[in-house]
Amino acid sequence: MKRRDFVKSLTALSIAGSKMPLMAIGRPKNFRQSSGQWNSDRIVIMIKLNGGNDGLNTVIPIQNSTYYDLRPNIAIQPNEALSLAYDSGLHPSLVNTQTLFKQGLASAAQGVGYPTGNLSHFRSSDIWVTGSGAEKTWNTGWLGRMFRADYPNYPANIPEHPIGIQMESSNLLEFQADGANMGTIIGSNDSLYSIIDENYIPGSSDPAADNYAGNELQYIRSVDRSTFEYSSTIQSAGQKGENKVEYPNSNIGLQMAVAGRLISGGLTTPVYRLNLGGFDTHANQLNSHQGLLQQLDEAIFAFINDMSAQKMLHKIMVVTTSEFGRRVKENGSEGTDHGTASPVLFYGTALRGELFGTQPDLRKLDNKGNVEIQYDYRQVYSSIMRDWFELPESSIKNVLQGDYQSIGLINEPSLSTNHPTQIPTTFNLLPAYPNPFNPRTTIQFDLPKASSVKISIFSLNGREVQSNDLGYKKQGIHKFKISAKGWAAGTYLINIEALESNKTQYITYLK
């Protein structure tokens, strides 16, 4: 049997109960355990919203008149948006996400992008998966560099389970390390093999040409080899695992069902990369965007419920990314063109359950009509590595080739079954620190159960100088940062409303 025919016969194999065929079958060997520099009990499900998700119609600036002026046909009206914060609503299709926000199981970071945003799908996607700046071209992925430090001899020595799994895509640049690709494909697409000589077998040492084509061939062979080595392990986990809830019969629903089944079956793969396409909404955006967000919302909700029912949700975080956002002003086709920043959504039990950042100032756009970024996308990666996987600072700086601060997503960085979060028994407002301060201070408040939270700050003459509707916060310990920029020096009163009661304290701003 020729290689091409062999591959075609393998695509008929599938994980029991799923519709996701495996690309190859083999047997892993030369197992190597992790060196232990990171928390290997954690899992990240990363969902790529291919095409450029419209952030303004995802987390909606419901009190911004400029938004409605610039989008007369496609803006989501305040009475249609799902309540999130005093100035922000969610797209009406994200009804389950709103529920998860109320339960403290979802967060969002607004305005995520990178300086000098590139508006090409291909180039911007490459920037996101490599972790580079707009002015640089890298040939390794941020996840590949992260895992290479822990598996320096890969693929000669490989861990028992795949390091990274990607579905519905053959582009594994994100998992590309120096000299090897550390990703494994699950999917029905056999185009990977169509450009490999039919006599090539995984592990072949036939030299590739020393040119661009040869480099590409080496990359493809690396992916091929990884997939071949791990497919029997993946299939075994799929057969052992189960889904305890019904998933939606959509492409992303099936992907999430497979991920849930593999995790249930004992696969310890730390990173899954899933894909949902169609977000390039140049025309007829209202209808297409509504359907896409509904698919995403239903699939994630099913997954969250599945993992919760199997008592595995504590070890999982779900993250959505997109290569860029959309323009603020709608175009003539009732759609939006390529933009820059957009929100990133997070789901999981360890999250602070907050909306990070502020609604963008739509009066301050760049010369192409795009919003300013609030968070560099590498801060998302830094948060995942620092707060979730608990990598050391030196490793994070090496991966990102720079110092990018965490967004502060995680309520308790060391959350695990062995280190449970302390649950407050009373509603408390702890003293601000520092106090007096200049110009920033931080307060901590404790919630014995989930509640909507509002923080207001007043001058001593009773004038309200700041109001912050934090939306629903989950049970636990929370911190809130206060900036006195623009205030007059003096003493102020903090009032926090939660659980149908109020807590107050005085703070002093010194210039």
Secondary structure, 3 states (H helix, E strand, C coil): CCHHHHHHHHCCCECCCCCCECCCCCCCCCECCCCCCCCCCCEEEEEEECCCCCCCCCEECCCCHHHHHHCCCCCCCCCCCEEEECCEEECCCCHHHHHHHHCCCEEEEEEEECCCCCCCHHHHHHHHHHCCCCCCCCCCCHHHHHHHCCCCCCCCCECCCCCEEEECCCCCHHHEECCEECEEEECCCCHHHHCCCCCCCCCCCCCCCCCHHHHHHHHHHHHHHHHHHHHHHHHHHHHHCCCCCCCCCCHHHHHHHHHHHHHHCCCCCCEEEEEECCCCCCCCHHHHHHHHHHHHHHHHHHHHHHHHHCCCHHHEEEEEECCCCECCCCCCCCCCCECCCEEEEEECCCECCCEECCCCCCCCCCCCCCCCCCEEHHHHHHHHHHHHCCCCHHHHHHHHCCCCCCCCCECCCCCCCCCCCCCCCCCEEEEEECCCECCEEEEEEEECCCEEEEEEEEECCCCEEEEEEEEEECCEEEEEEEECCCCCCEEEEEEEEECCEEEEEEEEECC
